[in-house]
Amino acid sequence: MADSRARPRPVRILLADDQPLLRTGFRMVLGAEADLDIVAEAGDGVEAVELARRLTPDVVLMDIRMPRMDGVSATRAIVDARLPVRVLILTTFDLDEYVVGALRAGASGFLAKDVPAEDLVTAIHTVAAGDAVVAPRILRRLLDRFADALPDPAAVPPKALSALTEREREVLVQVARGLSNAEIARALSVSETTIKTHVGHVLTKLGLRDRVQAVVLAYESGLVRPGA
């Protein structure tokens, strides 16, 4: 008798890269996964935005450097359109000067193009589930290295931060410093479940989608200073 239970819907993916050979490689790797579905390919940023609007894939694998519109601008256009689409940036270099801009634009993380296949698959599922794939410590290194890409270091924290409780602000600072939930829990002598709850409240109150955006906001607002 056939199993009547519905199987989870495959994660729908849009590949955006101006190099056909690379798109072919990604298609071969991801096409072998039963729970991933490549719905379209784009050769430039403009096409990526148009396809994202028309097909609303779950995840866009977005190259940084593309003709007509680069990956940062394409990411910003997708996010600004409030599409239910998440963007995972692909870059040739681990510390690409465009990565900070992409994260600020609303990308859910980034990976090097030579990432192992299993890590790419895991990252896609992570992003599709609503989480970020950039480890906090990696993001902190990026922000510290490219501090000149951030707004005026004398920027005043946005009013939205006033909605946070003292403990929530403290947790946000620790997140921005690269600590995991478990590490924050030990530092504050509370349970990890409590920290998860605080992080959830911070994201909700500040209208953020994930920890990546929370870290970026903490740096942009001056709540945490690069190199501090």
Secondary structure, 3 states (H helix, E strand, C coil): CCCCCCCCCCEEEEEECCCHHHHHHHHHHHHCCCCEEEEEEECCHHHHHHHHHHHCCCEEEEECCCCCCCHHHHHHHHHHCCCCCEEEEEECCCCCCCHHHHHHHCCCCEEECCCCHHHHHHHHHHHHCCCCCCCHHHHHHHHHHCHHHCCCCCCCCCHHHHHCCHHHHHHHHHHHCCCCHHHHHHHHCCCHHHHHHHHHHHHHHHCCCCHHHHHHHHHHCCCCCCCC
